[in-house]
Amino acid sequence: MNKNVYTHGKRYGKEEIQPAIVEFMKQKGCEVSHEEVSDFIFNRFGIRFGEINHVMWQLRKDDSRVIKGTRGYSKLVE
C-alpha cells in the first residue's frame, strides 16, 4: 500500500475526525452537504474517503446530535 503523502504518515481515528466534523457543522450553520464534509476532511486531515456517506452514517450512529437531512445532507441538532 502506498504511503499517503497528504497525511505525512500520521494516522487519524474517529476520535479526532468526528469532533472536527461537528465543529465544522456548527460553523456552517448546522446543515452541511456530505461533499462539503469530504472537502473539509481532505483540507484538514489530508484524507479523501471513497464513500463519505459511510463516514456520516457512523457519525450519526455515534453522536445523537447529528441527524440525517435531505438527500446528501446531515444536520446538527443541539
N, CA, C and O of each residue as an XYZ file, in Angstrom:
312
protein
N       0.842     -1.181      0.000
C       0.000      0.000      0.000
C       0.883      1.238      0.000
O       1.851      1.314      0.757
N       0.558      2.195     -0.836
C       1.334      3.418     -0.922
C       1.106      4.301      0.296
O       0.011      4.331      0.857
N       2.134      5.006      0.692
C       2.044      5.929      1.803
C       1.236      7.157      1.370
O       1.425      7.674      0.269
N       0.347      7.614      2.232
C      -0.450      8.801      1.933
C       0.431     10.034      2.100
O       0.829     10.365      3.217
N       0.734     10.710      1.009
C       1.638     11.854      1.062
C       0.987     13.057      1.733
O       1.689     13.959      2.191
N      -0.327     13.085      1.799
C      -1.016     14.241      2.378
C      -1.027     14.213      3.898
O      -1.030     15.269      4.532
N      -1.033     13.032      4.490
C      -1.063     12.935      5.950
C       0.330     12.824      6.546
O       0.478     12.851      7.768
N       1.346     12.700      5.717
C       2.741     12.578      6.165
C       2.907     11.395      7.120
O       3.673     11.465      8.081
N       2.177     10.303      6.844
C       2.299      9.096      7.638
C       1.515      9.094      8.934
O       1.521      8.090      9.646
N       0.834     10.192      9.268
C       0.049     10.243     10.515
C      -1.285      9.537     10.311
O      -1.912      9.656      9.258
N      -1.703      8.808     11.323
C      -2.997      8.130     11.285
C      -3.990      8.917     12.136
O      -3.647      9.426     13.203
N      -5.219      9.007     11.649
C      -6.282      9.692     12.373
C      -7.404      8.710     12.658
O      -7.767      7.905     11.800
N      -7.947      8.778     13.855
C      -9.082      7.940     14.233
C     -10.350      8.762     14.299
O     -10.330      9.984     14.157
N     -11.460      8.063     14.519
C     -12.730      8.772     14.582
C     -12.782      9.700     15.791
O     -13.574     10.642     15.806
N     -11.959      9.452     16.800
C     -11.914     10.322     17.974
C     -11.429     11.723     17.614
O     -11.764     12.685     18.305
N     -10.656     11.851     16.558
C     -10.167     13.147     16.104
C     -11.034     13.726     14.985
O     -11.272     14.933     14.935
N     -11.495     12.865     14.101
C     -12.224     13.335     12.919
C     -13.655     13.734     13.252
O     -14.121     14.775     12.790
N     -14.362     12.930     14.042
C     -15.762     13.227     14.312
C     -15.985     14.555     15.034
O     -16.868     15.307     14.620
N     -15.230     14.893     16.099
C     -15.434     16.208     16.721
C     -15.127     17.368     15.763
O     -15.760     18.420     15.838
N     -14.165     17.175     14.875
C     -13.846     18.214     13.894
C     -15.006     18.409     12.919
O     -15.297     19.539     12.526
N     -15.673     17.319     12.525
C     -16.823     17.423     11.629
C     -17.964     18.159     12.329
O     -18.613     19.009     11.721
N     -18.215     17.842     13.602
C     -19.282     18.508     14.354
C     -18.989     20.002     14.465
O     -19.892     20.820     14.291
N     -17.766     20.358     14.746
C     -17.391     21.782     14.830
C     -17.574     22.469     13.477
O     -18.045     23.605     13.411
N     -17.203     21.785     12.408
C     -17.396     22.318     11.053
C     -18.883     22.544     10.774
O     -19.263     23.553     10.179
N     -19.716     21.604     11.206
C     -21.160     21.749     11.006
C     -21.695     22.964     11.755
O     -22.555     23.677     11.239
N     -21.196     23.208     12.969
C     -21.617     24.386     13.737
C     -21.251     25.668     12.997
O     -22.049     26.603     12.938
N     -20.051     25.711     12.437
C     -19.577     26.896     11.728
C     -20.368     27.149     10.452
O     -20.569     28.301     10.069
N     -20.821     26.086      9.789
C     -21.521     26.218      8.509
C     -23.027     26.418      8.667
O     -23.731     26.550      7.665
N     -23.533     26.443      9.882
C     -24.952     26.661     10.075
C     -25.743     25.400     10.345
O     -26.953     25.373     10.121
N     -25.098     24.370     10.813
C     -25.711     23.128     11.289
C     -26.216     22.180     10.207
O     -26.480     21.022     10.531
N     -26.369     22.578      8.958
C     -26.727     21.636      7.901
C     -25.685     21.747      6.800
O     -25.479     22.819      6.231
N     -25.037     20.641      6.510
C     -23.975     20.636      5.506
C     -24.150     19.452      4.563
O     -24.705     18.414      4.924
N     -23.661     19.644      3.352
C     -23.685     18.538      2.399
C     -22.508     17.614      2.686
O     -21.489     18.037      3.232
N     -22.661     16.374      2.318
C     -21.589     15.404      2.530
C     -20.377     15.754      1.675
O     -19.248     15.427      2.039
N     -20.599     16.412      0.550
C     -19.490     16.852     -0.291
C     -18.659     17.921      0.419
O     -17.432     17.916      0.329
N     -19.327     18.838      1.125
C     -18.607     19.855      1.902
C     -17.788     19.211      3.008
O     -16.657     19.620      3.270
N     -18.360     18.203      3.655
C     -17.649     17.495      4.725
C     -16.435     16.772      4.150
O     -15.362     16.776      4.754
N     -16.603     16.156      2.988
C     -15.496     15.458      2.338
C     -14.350     16.417      2.031
O     -13.185     16.096      2.266
N     -14.684     17.597      1.506
C     -13.655     18.601      1.215
C     -12.992     19.096      2.495
O     -11.778     19.299      2.526
N     -13.780     19.291      3.549
C     -13.239     19.723      4.837
C     -12.241     18.705      5.382
O     -11.147     19.072      5.810
N     -12.620     17.413      5.366
C     -11.732     16.358      5.874
C     -10.434     16.322      5.070
O      -9.354     16.145      5.633
N     -10.546     16.489      3.760
C      -9.339     16.475      2.935
C      -8.445     17.673      3.253
O      -7.229     17.528      3.378
N      -9.047     18.852      3.383
C      -8.256     20.055      3.666
C      -7.646     20.039      5.060
O      -6.532     20.529      5.246
N      -8.351     19.485      6.044
C      -7.882     19.486      7.424
C      -6.948     18.323      7.737
O      -5.935     18.499      8.414
N      -7.292     17.123      7.238
C      -6.546     15.924      7.607
C      -5.770     15.302      6.453
O      -4.898     14.464      6.681
N      -6.068     15.695      5.225
C      -5.385     15.116      4.079
C      -5.921     13.754      3.683
O      -5.222     12.972      3.039
N      -7.163     13.465      4.067
C      -7.768     12.159      3.796
C      -8.952     12.356      2.862
O      -9.764     13.259      3.063
N      -9.051     11.514      1.843
C     -10.215     11.529      0.953
C     -10.868     10.159      1.039
O     -10.317      9.169      0.556
N     -12.035     10.104      1.652
C     -12.762      8.843      1.792
C     -13.484      8.525      0.498
O     -14.020      9.421     -0.154
N     -13.501      7.262      0.123
C     -14.193      6.837     -1.086
C     -15.698      6.948     -0.948
O     -16.392      7.300     -1.901
N     -16.196      6.650      0.229
C     -17.641      6.692      0.493
C     -17.884      7.560      1.723
O     -17.893      7.061      2.849
N     -18.080      8.853      1.509
C     -18.286      9.779      2.623
C     -19.578      9.460      3.359
O     -19.698      9.754      4.548
N     -20.556      8.857      2.663
C     -21.813      8.537      3.336
C     -21.601      7.516      4.459
O     -22.352      7.520      5.435
N     -20.588      6.638      4.341
C     -20.284      5.704      5.425
C     -19.734      6.452      6.641
O     -20.050      6.112      7.781
N     -18.922      7.457      6.390
C     -18.365      8.270      7.474
C     -19.496      9.002      8.198
O     -19.536      9.032      9.428
N     -20.411      9.589      7.428
C     -21.514     10.333      8.029
C     -22.483      9.396      8.745
O     -23.035      9.765      9.782
N     -22.701      8.194      8.218
C     -23.562      7.221      8.879
C     -22.986      6.861     10.244
O     -23.716      6.798     11.233
N     -21.678      6.626     10.297
C     -21.028      6.288     11.566
C     -21.102      7.456     12.545
O     -21.285      7.248     13.744
N     -20.961      8.684     12.040
C     -21.063      9.869     12.900
C     -22.470      9.969     13.479
O     -22.630     10.237     14.670
N     -23.496      9.758     12.648
C     -24.881      9.809     13.139
C     -25.134      8.704     14.159
O     -25.901      8.893     15.103
N     -24.502      7.569     13.978
C     -24.646      6.450     14.916
C     -23.989      6.773     16.260
O     -24.532      6.435     17.312
N     -22.824      7.423     16.228
C     -22.055      7.708     17.442
C     -22.491      8.976     18.168
O     -22.311      9.076     19.381
N     -23.055      9.941     17.457
C     -23.404     11.239     18.047
C     -24.872     11.532     17.749
O     -25.237     11.790     16.602
N     -25.708     11.491     18.777
C     -27.153     11.648     18.585
C     -27.537     13.061     18.145
O     -28.667     13.275     17.706
N     -26.629     14.023     18.252
C     -26.935     15.390     17.812
C     -26.934     15.514     16.298
O     -27.497     16.467     15.762
N     -26.319     14.580     15.603
C     -26.243     14.615     14.143
C     -27.331     13.703     13.592
O     -27.400     12.521     13.925
N     -28.186     14.282     12.736
C     -29.279     13.517     12.148
C     -29.216     13.624     10.635
O     -28.532     14.489     10.086
N     -29.933     12.739      9.974
C     -29.977     12.715      8.523
C     -30.826     13.887      8.041
O     -31.927     14.116      8.543
N     -30.314     14.613      7.081
C     -31.063     15.699      6.471
C     -31.646     15.240      5.146
O     -31.931     14.057      4.961
N     -31.821     16.178      4.229
C     -32.268     15.793      2.895
C     -31.169     14.972      2.235
O     -30.066     14.869      2.771
N     -31.456     14.397      1.098
C     -30.504     13.502      0.433
C     -29.137     14.180      0.253
O     -29.037     15.243     -0.360
N     -28.093     13.551      0.796
C     -26.743     14.080      0.674
C     -26.388     15.126      1.711
O     -25.339     15.762      1.610
N     -27.247     15.318      2.716
C     -27.011     16.315      3.765
C     -27.182     15.692      5.134
O     -27.896     14.702      5.297
N     -26.517     16.284      6.121
C     -26.713     15.918      7.532
C     -26.899     17.204      8.309
O     -26.396     18.260      7.923
N     -27.643     17.100      9.431
C     -27.941     18.257     10.270
C     -27.393     18.027     11.666
O     -27.299     16.895     12.140
N     -27.033     19.126     12.311
C     -26.620     19.107     13.702
C     -27.738     19.740     14.505
O     -28.108     20.889     14.262
N     -28.283     18.994     15.468
C     -29.379     19.482     16.303
C     -28.856     19.564     17.721
O     -28.391     18.571     18.281
N     -28.935     20.759     18.304
C     -28.453     20.927     19.681
C     -29.560     21.383     20.590
O     -29.337     21.576     21.785
